Each structure stands twice: as structure tokens, then as C-alpha cells.
């Protein structure tokens, strides 16, 4: 099972819309330069989930507005909970689903929370750090 990194977005501020970047450095403490560095590992969301949100609800939510750091295509992130996987040069283990929250909806629009239930992405523990760039491969198993 494999896919690719379609986008990367980070921000230092809690309420700011994350900005796109071409690559990131990831350590055991998370994404260097991101608001969650030191307190959270890595968050990912499927591009297909954002497309499904629009198809099912009419809500257009950009990858940046999803507030997940890495946007993937071609791999089912829900299947990675409890499993090792690699994204770019970073080895991870899927920790839990990254379900949408009221904070996300308050920054976007009504319906986002309900529309992203069980497809809001993945929180991953970083096993070994490295770099992730747009276009990198995402694959299950390490």
C-alpha cells in the first residue's frame, strides 16, 4: 500500500491558516517550525477526504484549512492506525484517527466537523526523524 505527499502546510500560530511549504524537517518532537512542535508528532489527511467532503456536503475546505501538516494521495490513512509506515525520510507509527474538532469548525464553517468524521486524518508518532517533501512516497511498513 503506497501513496504520495501532495502538500505540506505549517504555521506557528494557533489560529492562523497554515502556509504551504515544499518540505519540512521532522524530529521526535514533531514538525520543526510548526505550532505543535514539542507537543505533537505528525498529522496527515487524505486529499481524497477533502474531495469527499465537497462531494458529500458541498463544503470546500482547502488542504491548508484542514490544519493537517501533510496531505497525501493514494493511501488510506485510517488503515495505518497501529501500523508502521514511512513518509519521505520519516518512519512513523499511526497513533490514532485525527478526528475533526470544534476548533477546526470555528475556524472554517458549519458542517466541517460532521463532514470529516472518520476521515479527518491521522496522528502519527515519529519513530525516526528526517525530511518530508512534496512528491515523496508514503508507504505502509518500514
C-alpha positions in Angstrom: 0.0 0.0 0.0 1.5 3.3 -1.0 0.7 6.9 -2.0 2.4 10.2 -2.2 2.7 13.6 -0.4 0.5 16.0 -2.3 1.0 19.0 0.0 2.6 20.3 3.2 1.3 23.1 5.4 2.6 24.5 8.7 2.0 27.5 10.9 3.5 28.8 14.2 0.2 30.4 15.3 -2.8 28.5 16.6 -5.5 30.4 14.7 -3.5 31.3 11.5 -4.1 29.5 8.3 -1.1 27.2 7.7 1.1 28.2 4.8 2.3 25.8 2.1 5.9 24.7 2.1 7.8 22.4 -0.2 9.5 20.4 2.6 9.7 20.0 6.3 12.2 18.7 8.9 10.6 16.3 11.4 12.1 15.2 14.7 10.7 13.0 17.5 9.1 16.3 18.8 7.2 16.8 15.6 7.5 19.2 12.7 10.2 21.9 13.1 8.6 25.3 12.7 5.1 24.2 13.3 2.8 25.2 16.2 2.7 21.7 17.5 6.4 21.1 17.6 7.3 19.8 21.1 3.8 18.7 21.9 2.6 16.6 19.0 4.1 14.4 16.3 2.8 14.5 12.7 -0.7 14.9 11.3 -1.8 13.8 7.9 -5.0 13.9 5.8 -6.0 12.3 2.5 -6.7 14.7 -0.4 -9.5 12.3 -1.2 -11.1 13.1 2.1 -11.2 16.8 1.3 -12.7 15.9 -2.2 -15.2 13.6 -0.5 -16.2 16.4 1.9 -17.0 18.6 -1.0 -18.8 15.9 -3.0 -20.9 14.8 0.0 -21.7 18.2 1.6 -20.7 21.0 -0.9 -18.2 22.3 1.6 -14.9 23.3 0.0 -12.1 23.0 2.6 -8.6 23.6 1.4 -5.7 21.4 2.4 -4.3 24.4 4.5 -7.7 24.9 6.2 -7.8 21.2 7.2 -4.9 22.2 9.6 -3.1 18.8 9.0 0.6 19.1 8.2 0.8 16.6 5.4 -1.7 15.9 2.6 -1.5 12.5 1.0 -3.0 10.9 -2.1 -3.5 7.2 -2.9 -3.1 5.7 0.6 -5.9 5.0 3.2 -4.6 6.7 6.3 -7.3 5.1 8.6 -5.7 1.7 7.7 -2.4 2.9 9.3 -3.7 3.2 12.9 -1.3 1.0 14.9 0.9 0.2 11.9 4.3 1.4 10.9 4.7 3.5 7.8 7.1 5.7 6.1 6.5 9.2 4.6 9.5 10.6 2.8 12.5 10.1 5.1 10.5 9.7 8.3 9.5 6.4 9.9 6.2 6.6 11.8 3.5 4.6 13.6 -0.1 5.5 13.2 -1.3 6.5 16.6 -5.0 7.4 16.2 -7.5 9.0 13.9 -7.3 12.8 13.9 -11.0 13.4 14.2 -12.2 17.0 13.4 -12.9 19.2 16.4 -14.9 22.3 17.3 -11.8 24.5 16.9 -11.4 23.4 13.3 -15.1 24.1 12.6 -14.9 27.5 14.4 -12.0 28.5 12.0 -13.8 27.3 8.9 -17.6 26.7 8.5 -20.5 24.8 9.9 -20.7 21.2 8.7 -17.0 20.6 8.6 -17.0 18.7 11.8 -19.7 16.3 10.8 -18.4 16.0 7.2 -14.9 14.9 8.3 -15.9 12.4 11.0 -13.8 9.2 10.4 -11.9 10.9 7.5 -10.2 13.8 9.3 -6.8 12.3 9.0 -4.2 10.5 11.2 -2.0 11.4 14.1 1.3 9.6 13.8 4.2 9.0 16.3 7.6 9.8 14.7 9.9 6.8 15.2 12.9 8.3 13.4 13.0 11.9 12.0 14.1 13.2 8.7 12.8 15.3 5.8 9.4 15.1 4.0 8.9 16.9 0.7 6.0 17.3 -1.7 6.1 14.4 -4.1 7.6 12.0 -1.6 6.3 8.4 -1.3 4.1 7.3 1.6 4.2 3.5 2.2 3.0 1.1 4.9 5.6 -1.0 6.6 9.2 0.2 7.1 
